[in-house]
């Protein structure tokens, strides 16, 4: 929590297609309002020389899956613990040169494979389609899981806004907030009560708080003998928080409880936009900042005594 003044231009919440997002204490969102396309298998056969199983879908498309990969990902109870969604088959028990005795499509559009040791693996059509090895399918999965759409911004940004209490009580509002946060990197929530504890309420709506050497939450205010420059009334340079940690914070919540009488403006910068611009305008500087490791240290006493050090890239 901190005393701050954040100049913001109001903007409506950003809208996107709905992914599956689990909110604490709530059902999974997305699936109910976005019906999934169902896929059906028309034919399946083994390509022995290439050591691939080829699947033809009802829409005429084709997918190929390596023999070894299919055996390694068998979904039967002996090879897979469904309750944990985790493989139990040992890699040492997988023959990387395994062949296939038989492949068939079941009446319920699943692909059944019989292996040389007579073990049988049955794969659901949706499961296979989601894991298609085509370049387009792999790119789509990468973008959905790791390379999600980002909006790079500059000083013209109109910070997306949402209502604090609405986010806490309404799943749709919470999902819109999370999607905007993922795409833009910053969202301004209005209407939070001016009392302590609101940061924890918001964080626990979607996940859990990480304990740090400052505690789970802390007060950012002018302090005598401050152990952090943030605990002073001086202007802060634009910075990335906690580079001395091996795992830097993913999302941070700042709650303005009391407006600063003077100053207290907040500045935010899009690091991705800056890195992209630097790479374009000064490739050598970008190369240095992405390839040379820098030592970061932080030490002091707060929630506990701490003395941290890490060695990492300025841009990574």
N, C-alpha and C positions, 0 to 999 in steps of 0.2 A: 504494500500500500504506500502511496506517496501523495504529498501535496503538490498539485500541478495545475497548470492551466493549459489545456490542449485546444488550440484554435482548429475548429473543424467545420468544413462545409457539409451540410446534411446531404445525404444521398440515400435513396431507397435501397433495400436489401437486394443483393445480387441473386439472380435465379439461375439454377442449373438443373440438369437432369439429376435424378435422385439415386445415389449409390446406396449400398447397405451400410448403415451407420448404427452402432449400438449405443444407446444412451442409458446411463445408469438407472436401473429400476424400471426401464421401459422396454417395450418390444422393439425388435429390429425394424428400423424405418426403411422405406424405399421399395421393398418388395410389394407391399400392398397397393401402392399407387402407380407402380411401374411394372405391368405384367411382363414376364419373361417369355421370349419366343421359345417354343418347344421344338426340339430337333428329333428327327427319327432317322434310323439307319435303314438304308435300302439293301445294301450288300456289304460284305466284308470278306477279305481273302488275304492269304499270306503270300508275300513276295520273298520266296526262300533265298534267292541269290542276293537280294538287297537287304535281307533280314529285317523286313518291315511288314506291318499289317496295314493294308489299305482299306479305308472305309469310304463307301459312297453314301452320301446323305440323300434324303428324299428330294432336296432342292437341286440335286445334280452336282453339288460340290464334292470334293474329295479331300481326305486327310490321311496322313501316313504316320505310323507310330513304330519306333524301334522295338524289336523283340525284347531286348534286355530291359529297356525302360518299362515296358508293360509288365514283365515278370517282377521287376523291382517295386512296382506300384500296385501289385495285386491288392484288391480290396476285401478279400475274404477274411473271416474272423481269425484264421491262423496267421495271417500276414499283416493285419491291420487292426488297430484298436479304435473302433468307431467313436467311442465316447470321448477319446482324447484327440481324435483326428490325427493319429500318429502311426507311423509304420512300426511294426514289431519284427518284421523280417530282417535278419542280419545280412549285411552286405557280403559277408564271408560265405553265406549260403546261396548266393546268386551266381549262376554260371554265366559269365559275360558272353559266352559263345552259344548260348542256349538256342535251340530250335523250337519249332511248334509242330505238334501232331495234327491239330484240327482247329479250325475257326468256323464259327457259325453265328448267325443272327437269331436271337430268341424271339418268341412270339411277342414279347413286350419291348422289342426294339433295343435289346442289349446285345453286346458283343461278348460271346463266350469263347474262351481259348483253353484248349487242352494242351498241357506241356508234356515233354517226353517222360517225366516221372509220374504222369497221369494226374498231376495236380491241375485243378480247374480254376481259372480266373474269369470273373464276369464283370464287365464294365458298363455302367450306365451311359446312355447316349449323351446326356447333358454333361456328364463328367468328362467324357472324351472330347466333346466339342469345345469345352472351355479350355482344354489343354492341347488344342490343335497346334502342330509344329510349323504351320505355314508362316512365312515372314510377316504377313499382314496380321494374323491372329496374335503372334507373339508381340508385335509392336503395340497392338491394341491392349493386351494384358499389361504390358510394361507401363503404358500411359495411364491405365486405370489404377494400378497399384503404386507406381513409383514416380512416374513422370506426368503427374496430373497437370491440367491446364493452369498456368500462372499468368497473372496480369502484372507486367512490369510497369512501374509508375515513377513519376517525377513530381515536381512541385505543383502540378496541375491536378493531382489526385483529389477526388472528392471522397473522403473516407466513408466507407459503408457504415451504416448505423443500424442499431436494433434496440429494442426495449428490454432492459435487464429482467424485469419481472416476467415478461412474456416468454423470454428464453427459458426461464426456470420452470414455467408451468406448461408450456405448449411445445410438443414435439416438433411440429412443423417449423416454428420460429427457431427452435434450437438447431434444427438441421440447416436452415437457411444461414444462420450465424456461422456454423462450422464450415459450410461450403464457401462462404465469403472469406472466412479466415484462411482457409486452405488456398484459395485463389489469389487473394490480395496480400495476406500476411498481417493485416491489422483491421480491427473492427472496433467502433466506438459504441459502447453500450450505455444508454441513458436510463436514468431513473433508479439507480441503485440507492438503497437507504444509506444515509450518511453516518454509518456506525461500523465498527469493526466486525469481521466475520463474513463479509459478503464475498470476498475473494474465495474463501473455502467453499461457500455455498455454490458458487459458479463452477469451480473446478470439479467438485464432487458430482455435479450434474452430468459430466461427461467422462470422468476418469478418477484419478487419485493424485494427491499432492506428493511431490518428492521432497524428502527431508534434506535440507542443506545445512551448512554450518551457520546459517542465519535462522534456522528453524524452518517450519513448514510455511509460515507467512511472517512478515516483519513490517515494521513501520519505517518508512523512509522520511526522515525529518532532520532538521538542523540539530546537530549534537556537538557538545563540547568534547574535545579530543576524539574526533570522528575517526573510525577505522576504515572508512570508505569515503571517497570524494563525493559520493551521492548523498552523504549525510552532512553536507554543507550547503550554504546558500549560493555558492559559486556556480557559474555556468559550466555545464558538462560538455565536453567534446562529443561528437557523434562516435559511437563505439558499439562493439559487440560484447554482450555480457558474458562474463565468466569463461574466457578462453583458457584459463588455467585448469578448468575441469576437463577430464577426459571425455565426458559426455555433457556437452553444453545443454542448457535448457531448450526444450522444444517449443513450448508456449509459455509466455509469462502474462500474468494479469496484474494490472496496476489500477488501484481504486483511489480516486480523489475524494478524500473525506472532508478536507478543509482547504479551501482555496487560498493560495499564497497571496498575501496582501500586496506584494510587489514581486514582479518577475514570475518565475515558475513555469514559463512556457516550455512545452515539450517539442522536441524535434525528432522526426522519424525519417529514415532513409531506406530505400529499397536496395539492399545489398546485391541482389541478383541483377538489378538494372545497372548498378554501378560497375559490377564485374563484367557484364556484357559490353558496356560502353568502353571500359578500359581495354578489354581484349581487342575491340575494334580499333581504338585510337592509338593504343600503345602496346602492341603484342609482346614486346620484350619485358615491359613492366609486369604485364599479366603473367608471363612465363615465370618470372622471378617469384612473384607472390604466390604462385601455385606449386612451385617446386622446391623452394627453400624453407626449411623448418625454422620456426622462431621459438625461443624460450619464453614461456609465460609463468609468472609466479604470483602468488597471493598468500599473505599470511596475516594473522591477527587473532583476536578473541571476540566472539559474539555468542551464539548459541553454544559453541564449544571453541576450544583452541583449534586453529587450523594453520597449516603450512603446505600449500599446494604448488605443484609444478607440472607443467606439461610442455611438450615440444610438438608443435603442429604447424601447418601451413596457414598463412594469413587468409588465403582464399582456398576453399576446398569444397 
